[in-house]
Amino acid sequence: MSNIVPVNIQVPAHLASRVGVPSILGAALTGGLSSGQSFPRISIKASRFRIKEGDTETVLDSTTLDVVIVGANPRLSKTWYAKSWDKDAEPAAPDCYSLDGVSPDPEAEDAQNDLCASCPHNSWGSKVTPTGQQVKACSDNKRLAVVSADDPSGPVYLLSVTPAALKGLNQYQKELSVRGIPPEIVKTRVSFDTDASFPKLKFTFGGFLDADMQEVVDGLFGSEQVKEITGETLRTPVAVPQIARAAAPVAPKPAVKAAPPVEEPAPAPAPTQAAAPKRGFGASKPAAAPAAKPAAKPAAKPAAAPASDAASSLADEIAALVGEVNADDA
């Protein structure tokens, strides 16, 4: 919480009844203003994975991410920019966009049409690339909600699949479907297509989820958090609140002499809490626990069984240990 407004602020007695009550003026102040995305997202600018959380951007060292897809908008989202793309320009919000591909979002600054299907920017040939290719001026994207395969209980990220990578995503899902494998039980390896001259994602199989991981991600499917990230929650136009007229003043009642306020001792300062460790992508991996020292073995007693039986028992123990090691490596 910021210190824009003091935390331990004292409200005058004559205003106490108005604190905690919805304010029409407060709603008008924020009406039409975007509150911004409250969830982290994965950017692929310059063919590098970047984790963007608010105003903070972390560039990851790896060019490959193992994720679990926990949600996807069944419709294509759309974005339209009035200005041509410039790699040196600062990132900016699109002038018009739609999360469901049906109509412009209520928070779009410059909606171009009532419906996306009949918008001229949504037709092929409405834009010509520098290479002469005819495309749509309003680009299609697929919004995915993903978690780190190494930390499925950590943050849920938005991963937006750009038009060039949609075909690869579709092919990946078809390959899984042919084998009868649903995408929610596997790790998906996301990397960059090195043959492309621009950031283009690739999707490949990264392995199956273990039982504990599957239990965690099953609780995310269809959740409100995931739907907000994929853009499936209902978004309504911003209503313009009307400021109510002030009521006619009422004659003041005779003032009652109040008892002098009793000064209370200042509250003790709250103990300082350590910052929570970073979760998800970019988090440091925990150090391996030191190996336990073997317990001292008691003095061996004379074996009651024949020597051949003792050797057989020891061989069985060694074989069992070797079997466990092989199972871990498998």
C-alpha positions as CSV (number, residue, x, y, z in Angstrom):
1,M,0.0,0.0,0.0
2,S,1.4,3.4,-0.9
3,N,1.6,6.5,1.3
4,I,-0.5,8.8,-1.0
5,V,-3.1,8.9,1.8
6,P,-1.9,8.3,5.4
7,V,-2.8,5.0,6.9
8,N,-3.5,6.0,10.5
9,I,-5.6,9.0,9.5
10,Q,-8.1,10.4,12.0
11,V,-11.5,11.2,10.6
12,P,-13.4,14.2,12.2
13,A,-16.5,13.2,14.1
14,H,-18.9,15.1,11.9
15,L,-17.6,13.0,8.8
16,A,-17.4,9.6,10.5
17,S,-20.9,8.5,9.2
18,R,-19.8,9.1,5.6
19,V,-16.7,6.9,5.7
20,G,-17.1,3.5,4.2
21,V,-20.2,4.6,2.2
22,P,-20.1,4.3,-1.6
23,S,-19.4,7.8,-3.1
24,I,-21.1,8.9,-6.4
25,L,-18.3,11.4,-6.9
26,G,-15.6,8.8,-6.3
27,A,-17.3,6.6,-9.0
28,A,-17.3,9.6,-11.4
29,L,-13.6,10.3,-10.8
30,T,-12.6,6.8,-11.9
31,G,-15.3,6.4,-14.6
32,G,-13.8,5.5,-18.0
33,L,-10.3,5.1,-16.5
34,S,-8.6,1.7,-16.8
35,S,-7.4,0.3,-13.5
36,G,-4.7,-1.6,-15.4
37,Q,-3.9,-5.3,-15.5
38,S,-3.7,-6.8,-12.0
39,F,-2.0,-10.0,-13.2
40,P,1.5,-10.7,-14.6
41,R,2.1,-11.4,-18.2
42,I,4.8,-12.9,-20.4
43,S,6.2,-10.6,-23.1
44,I,8.2,-11.9,-26.1
45,K,9.8,-8.6,-27.1
46,A,13.0,-9.0,-29.1
47,S,12.7,-12.8,-28.9
48,R,13.3,-12.8,-25.2
49,F,11.0,-13.9,-22.5
50,R,10.1,-11.0,-20.1
51,I,8.0,-11.2,-17.0
52,K,6.0,-7.9,-16.6
53,E,4.4,-7.3,-13.3
54,G,3.0,-3.8,-13.0
55,D,5.9,-1.4,-13.9
56,T,8.5,-4.1,-13.3
57,E,10.0,-6.1,-16.1
58,T,12.3,-9.1,-15.6
59,V,14.2,-10.5,-18.6
60,L,14.7,-14.2,-18.2
61,D,18.0,-15.8,-19.2
62,S,16.3,-18.9,-20.8
63,T,14.8,-18.8,-24.3
64,T,12.6,-21.8,-23.4
65,L,9.8,-22.0,-20.8
66,D,8.1,-25.1,-19.5
67,V,4.5,-24.1,-18.7
68,V,1.2,-25.7,-17.9
69,I,-1.8,-24.2,-19.8
70,V,-4.6,-23.7,-17.3
71,G,-7.0,-21.6,-19.5
72,A,-7.6,-20.3,-23.0
73,N,-10.1,-17.9,-24.4
74,P,-12.2,-19.9,-26.9
75,R,-12.4,-16.8,-29.1
76,L,-9.7,-14.8,-30.7
77,S,-9.0,-11.4,-29.2
78,K,-8.2,-8.5,-31.5
79,T,-6.0,-5.4,-31.4
80,W,-5.8,-2.4,-33.7
81,Y,-3.2,0.4,-33.6
82,A,-3.8,3.7,-35.5
83,K,0.0,4.2,-35.9
84,S,2.4,1.8,-37.7
85,W,4.5,-0.4,-35.5
86,D,7.9,1.0,-34.6
87,K,10.4,-1.3,-32.8
88,D,12.0,1.8,-31.1
89,A,8.7,3.2,-29.8
90,E,7.6,2.8,-26.2
91,P,4.9,0.1,-25.6
92,A,1.4,1.5,-25.8
93,A,-2.1,0.2,-25.4
94,P,-4.0,-0.5,-28.7
95,D,-6.4,2.2,-29.8
96,C,-9.1,-0.3,-30.3
97,Y,-9.3,-3.9,-29.0
98,S,-11.6,-6.7,-28.2
99,L,-11.1,-9.6,-25.8
100,D,-13.9,-11.8,-27.3
101,G,-13.6,-10.9,-31.0
102,V,-17.2,-9.8,-31.1
103,S,-17.3,-6.2,-30.2
104,P,-14.8,-3.5,-28.9
105,D,-13.9,-3.6,-25.3
106,P,-15.8,-1.0,-23.1
107,E,-12.4,0.4,-22.2
108,A,-11.1,0.8,-25.7
109,E,-10.0,4.4,-26.3
110,D,-11.1,4.6,-29.9
111,A,-13.6,2.0,-30.9
112,Q,-13.7,1.6,-34.6
113,N,-17.0,-0.2,-35.1
114,D,-19.9,-1.7,-33.2
115,L,-19.1,-5.2,-34.3
116,C,-15.7,-6.7,-35.1
117,A,-17.1,-8.9,-37.9
118,S,-18.2,-5.8,-40.0
119,C,-15.3,-3.6,-39.1
120,P,-13.2,-2.6,-42.2
121,H,-10.0,-3.2,-40.2
122,N,-10.9,-6.8,-39.7
123,S,-10.9,-7.6,-43.5
124,W,-8.0,-9.2,-45.3
125,G,-6.0,-6.6,-47.3
126,S,-6.9,-3.8,-44.9
127,K,-3.1,-3.6,-44.2
128,V,-0.1,-4.3,-46.4
129,T,3.2,-5.3,-44.7
130,P,6.6,-3.9,-45.8
131,T,7.1,-7.1,-47.7
132,G,3.9,-6.5,-49.7
133,Q,1.8,-9.2,-48.0
134,Q,-1.9,-8.4,-47.5
135,V,-3.0,-8.9,-43.9
136,K,-5.7,-7.6,-41.5
137,A,-5.1,-4.2,-39.9
138,C,-6.7,-5.6,-36.7
139,S,-4.6,-8.5,-35.7
140,D,-5.9,-11.8,-34.1
141,N,-4.4,-13.1,-30.8
142,K,-5.1,-16.1,-28.6
143,R,-5.0,-15.3,-24.8
144,L,-3.6,-18.2,-22.7
145,A,-3.4,-18.5,-18.9
146,V,-0.2,-20.4,-17.9
147,V,1.7,-21.3,-14.8
148,S,5.3,-22.4,-14.4
149,A,5.7,-26.1,-14.6
150,D,8.3,-25.8,-11.8
151,D,5.9,-23.9,-9.6
152,P,2.3,-24.6,-10.5
153,S,1.0,-23.0,-7.3
154,G,2.8,-19.8,-8.1
155,P,1.5,-16.8,-10.2
156,V,-0.8,-17.3,-13.2
157,Y,0.5,-15.5,-16.2
158,L,-1.1,-14.1,-19.4
159,L,0.6,-15.4,-22.6
160,S,-0.7,-13.8,-25.7
161,V,-0.1,-15.9,-28.9
162,T,0.5,-13.6,-31.8
163,P,-1.0,-14.2,-35.3
164,A,2.2,-15.8,-36.7
165,A,2.2,-18.5,-34.0
166,L,-1.5,-19.4,-34.1
167,K,-0.9,-22.0,-36.8
168,G,1.8,-23.7,-34.7
169,L,-0.4,-23.7,-31.6
170,N,-3.2,-25.3,-33.6
171,Q,-0.9,-28.0,-34.9
172,Y,0.4,-28.7,-31.4
173,Q,-3.1,-29.2,-30.1
174,K,-3.9,-31.5,-33.1
175,E,-0.9,-33.6,-32.4
176,L,-2.0,-34.1,-28.8
177,S,-5.6,-34.8,-29.8
178,V,-4.6,-37.5,-32.3
179,R,-3.0,-39.3,-29.4
180,G,-6.0,-38.7,-27.1
181,I,-3.9,-36.5,-24.8
182,P,-5.7,-33.5,-23.3
183,P,-3.5,-30.4,-23.0
184,E,-4.3,-29.9,-19.3
185,I,-2.3,-33.0,-18.2
186,V,1.0,-32.2,-19.9
187,K,3.8,-29.7,-19.7
188,T,4.0,-27.5,-22.7
189,R,7.5,-26.3,-23.8
190,V,7.4,-22.8,-25.3
191,S,10.3,-21.6,-27.3
192,F,11.2,-19.2,-30.2
193,D,11.2,-20.1,-33.8
194,T,14.9,-19.4,-34.8
195,D,14.0,-19.4,-38.5
196,A,11.8,-16.3,-38.1
197,S,13.1,-12.8,-38.2
198,F,10.7,-11.6,-35.6
199,P,9.5,-13.0,-32.2
200,K,7.5,-16.2,-33.1
201,L,6.6,-18.8,-30.5
202,K,6.8,-22.6,-30.9
203,F,4.9,-25.2,-28.8
204,T,6.1,-28.7,-28.1
205,F,5.4,-31.6,-25.7
206,G,7.3,-31.2,-22.5
207,G,6.2,-34.3,-20.5
208,F,3.3,-35.4,-18.3
209,L,2.3,-33.8,-14.9
210,D,2.9,-35.8,-11.7
211,A,0.0,-36.4,-9.3
212,D,0.8,-33.5,-7.0
213,M,1.1,-31.0,-9.9
214,Q,-2.1,-32.3,-11.5
215,E,-4.0,-31.7,-8.3
216,V,-2.8,-28.1,-8.2
217,V,-3.6,-27.2,-11.8
218,D,-7.0,-28.9,-11.6
219,G,-8.1,-26.3,-9.1
220,L,-7.3,-23.5,-11.5
221,F,-9.3,-24.7,-14.5
222,G,-12.5,-22.5,-14.9
223,S,-11.6,-20.3,-11.9
224,E,-12.5,-16.6,-11.9
225,Q,-8.8,-15.7,-11.7
226,V,-8.1,-17.6,-14.9
227,K,-11.1,-16.3,-16.7
228,E,-10.1,-12.7,-15.9
229,I,-6.7,-13.4,-17.5
230,T,-8.1,-15.0,-20.6
231,G,-10.7,-12.2,-21.0
232,E,-13.7,-14.5,-20.5
233,T,-15.3,-12.5,-17.6
234,L,-18.3,-10.2,-18.5
235,R,-17.2,-6.7,-19.1
236,T,-19.9,-4.0,-19.1
237,P,-19.7,-0.4,-20.3
238,V,-18.8,2.2,-17.8
239,A,-21.9,3.9,-16.4
240,V,-21.6,7.7,-15.9
241,P,-22.8,8.3,-12.4
242,Q,-25.1,11.3,-11.7
243,I,-24.1,13.6,-8.8
244,A,-27.0,13.9,-6.4
245,R,-28.2,17.4,-5.5
246,A,-27.5,18.3,-2.0
247,A,-30.5,18.3,0.3
248,A,-31.8,21.6,1.7
249,P,-30.0,22.6,4.8
250,V,-31.7,21.8,8.1
251,A,-31.5,24.2,11.1
252,P,-28.8,23.0,13.4
253,K,-29.7,21.6,16.7
254,P,-28.4,23.1,19.9
255,A,-24.8,22.0,20.4
256,V,-24.2,19.6,23.1
257,K,-21.0,20.1,25.0
258,A,-18.9,17.1,24.4
259,A,-16.5,15.6,26.9
260,P,-12.9,16.4,26.2
261,P,-11.2,13.7,24.1
262,V,-9.2,11.1,25.9
263,E,-5.7,10.8,24.4
264,E,-4.9,7.2,23.6
265,P,-1.3,6.0,23.5
266,A,0.1,5.6,20.0
267,P,0.0,2.0,18.8
268,A,3.2,0.1,18.8
269,P,4.9,-0.1,15.4
270,A,4.1,-3.3,13.5
271,P,7.0,-5.8,13.4
272,T,8.9,-5.7,10.1
273,Q,8.1,-8.7,7.9
274,A,10.6,-10.2,5.6
275,A,9.8,-9.9,1.9
276,A,8.0,-12.9,0.4
277,P,10.3,-15.0,-1.9
278,K,9.7,-14.6,-5.6
279,R,7.5,-17.3,-7.2
280,G,7.0,-18.6,-10.7
281,F,9.4,-17.8,-13.6
282,G,12.6,-16.1,-12.6
283,A,12.5,-17.5,-9.0
284,S,15.7,-18.9,-7.6
285,K,15.6,-22.7,-7.2
286,P,15.9,-24.0,-3.6
287,A,19.3,-25.3,-2.6
288,A,19.6,-29.1,-2.3
289,A,19.3,-30.4,1.2
290,P,22.6,-31.7,2.7
291,A,22.8,-35.5,2.6
292,A,22.1,-37.1,5.9
293,K,25.1,-38.7,7.6
294,P,24.7,-42.5,7.9
295,A,24.0,-43.7,11.4
296,A,26.7,-45.6,13.2
297,K,26.1,-49.3,12.9
298,P,26.1,-51.3,16.1
299,A,28.7,-54.0,16.5
300,A,27.8,-57.0,14.4
301,K,26.6,-60.0,16.3
302,P,27.5,-63.5,15.3
303,A,25.2,-64.4,12.4
304,A,22.8,-67.1,13.2
305,A,22.0,-67.9,9.5
306,P,24.5,-69.6,7.2
307,A,26.9,-67.4,5.2
308,S,25.1,-68.1,2.0
309,D,21.8,-66.7,3.3
310,A,23.5,-63.4,4.6
311,A,25.2,-62.8,1.2
312,S,21.8,-63.4,-0.6
313,S,20.1,-60.8,1.7
314,L,22.8,-58.2,1.1
315,A,22.5,-58.7,-2.7
316,D,18.8,-58.2,-2.5
317,E,19.2,-54.9,-0.7
318,I,21.7,-53.6,-3.2
319,A,19.5,-54.7,-6.1
320,A,16.6,-52.8,-4.5
321,L,18.7,-49.6,-4.1
322,V,19.8,-49.8,-7.7
323,G,16.2,-50.2,-8.8
324,E,15.2,-47.0,-7.0
325,V,18.0,-45.0,-8.6
326,N,17.0,-46.3,-12.1
327,A,13.4,-45.4,-11.4
328,D,14.3,-41.8,-10.5
329,D,16.4,-41.4,-13.7
330,A,13.6,-42.9,-15.9
